[in-house]
Amino acid sequence: MAALVLKRTGQKMPLIGFGLWKVTKSTCADTVYNAIKAGYRLLDGAGDYGNEKEAGEGVRRAIADGLVKREDIFITSKARRVLWNTFHAHDHAKQLAKKQLELWGIDYFDLFLIHFPISLQYVDPNHRYPPEWFGDDGKVHLQNTPLSETWGAMEELVDQGLAKNIGLSNCQGSIILDVLRYAKYEPQTLGIAMTAYSSFGPQSYLELGMAKDSSSLLEHSVITDIATAHRKTTAQVLLRWATQRSIAVIPKSNNSNRVVSNLQCDAFNLSDADIASISALNRNYRLNDPAEMDPRLAIFA
């Protein structure tokens, strides 16, 4: 399977992974197990997804059944194995990482990310976990913790062997450049290696009221025409547009046939004209913008 080599450690991160956002607790263990059985070796999860314990059960079952060894699986988290916004203070970041490892039932994360460059007021996990965006009163509560403090805690996780690689998520260039000024360990998803999300368009955001007027790319005429020409699915075309440009993808599906099909997205090549046609669909449109919940969270200039 194609992979990206992470700069500092030389560890290989699979180019095609399985995303765990919105995978329900009741099905997550089986879904993860079946994804591993189908050939996925990168699992992309997060504390905010609320299914870490169940995902870990799927991993442990796959290991127990001899499908894989732990070292064969690349587990990434955005304190999400990714660090959530309410745990940005130094001690809270380290506390949360250890809690997430316990939930997964593993000793280390291959890649641990800061989910958003936003610091929210701490919520004790014993009170509510995952804490999500809002306080008990339904409002957003900011906390003045600089990203330099959070990054320092992330680096200590590397030194303690709890995370092999650390990185950033949902950050624009100016924030990345700021981190590079003081980082002992550069963000690893630099060479920087990039991971795409929502490769198929706005489907996951419809129920959140964050999809605006955008439509599914799976049904766009440009994509369907290219898929027909290559005798591939529209999903495979969209994923290949990213992977052929060395951008990792993390699609998910509860449909076993689609799980297998998505993993095969690198079994063909798009032409330069195909890639140009898909790239021309750009609308400078952003999904998952925190400013839509609270204007003080406007992290994208």
Rosetta blueprint (number, residue, H / E / L):
1 M L
2 A L
3 A E
4 L E
5 V E
6 L L
7 K L
8 R L
9 T L
10 G L
11 Q L
12 K E
13 M E
14 P E
15 L L
16 I E
17 G L
18 F E
19 G E
20 L L
21 W L
22 K L
23 V L
24 T L
25 K H
26 S H
27 T H
28 C H
29 A H
30 D H
31 T H
32 V H
33 Y H
34 N H
35 A H
36 I H
37 K H
38 A H
39 G L
40 Y L
41 R L
42 L E
43 L E
44 D E
45 G E
46 A E
47 G H
48 D H
49 Y H
50 G L
51 N L
52 E H
53 K H
54 E H
55 A H
56 G H
57 E H
58 G H
59 V H
60 R H
61 R H
62 A H
63 I H
64 A H
65 D L
66 G L
67 L L
68 V L
69 K L
70 R H
71 E H
72 D H
73 I L
74 F E
75 I E
76 T E
77 S E
78 K H
79 A H
80 R H
81 R H
82 V H
83 L E
84 W L
85 N H
86 T H
87 F H
88 H L
89 A L
90 H H
91 D H
92 H H
93 A H
94 K H
95 Q H
96 L H
97 A H
98 K H
99 K H
100 Q H
101 L H
102 E H
103 L H
104 W H
105 G L
106 I L
107 D L
108 Y L
109 F E
110 D L
111 L E
112 F E
113 L E
114 I E
115 H L
116 F L
117 P L
118 I L
119 S L
120 L E
121 Q L
122 Y L
123 V L
124 D L
125 P L
126 N L
127 H L
128 R L
129 Y L
130 P L
131 P L
132 E L
133 W L
134 F L
135 G L
136 D L
137 D L
138 G L
139 K L
140 V L
141 H L
142 L E
143 Q L
144 N L
145 T L
146 P L
147 L H
148 S H
149 E H
150 T H
151 W H
152 G H
153 A H
154 M H
155 E H
156 E H
157 L H
158 V H
159 D H
160 Q L
161 G L
162 L L
163 A E
164 K L
165 N L
166 I E
167 G E
168 L E
169 S L
170 N L
171 C L
172 Q L
173 G H
174 S H
175 I H
176 I H
177 L H
178 D H
179 V H
180 L H
181 R H
182 Y H
183 A L
184 K L
185 Y L
186 E L
187 P L
188 Q L
189 T L
190 L L
191 G L
192 I L
193 A L
194 M E
195 T E
196 A E
197 Y L
198 S L
199 S L
200 F L
201 G L
202 P L
203 Q H
204 S H
205 Y H
206 L L
207 E L
208 L L
209 G L
210 M L
211 A L
212 K L
213 D L
214 S L
215 S L
216 S L
217 L H
218 L H
219 E H
220 H L
221 S H
222 V H
223 I H
224 T H
225 D H
226 I H
227 A H
228 T H
229 A H
230 H H
231 R L
232 K L
233 T L
234 T H
235 A H
236 Q H
237 V H
238 L H
239 L H
240 R H
241 W H
242 A H
243 T H
244 Q L
245 R L
246 S L
247 I E
248 A E
249 V E
250 I L
251 P L
252 K L
253 S L
254 N L
255 N L
256 S H
257 N H
258 R H
259 V H
260 V H
261 S H
262 N H
263 L H
264 Q L
265 C L
266 D L
267 A L
268 F L
269 N L
270 L L
271 S L
272 D H
273 A H
274 D H
275 I H
276 A H
277 S H
278 I H
279 S H
280 A L
281 L L
282 N L
283 R L
284 N L
285 Y L
286 R L
287 L L
288 N L
289 D L
290 P H
291 A H
292 E H
293 M L
294 D L
295 P H
296 R H
297 L H
298 A L
299 I L
300 F L
301 A L
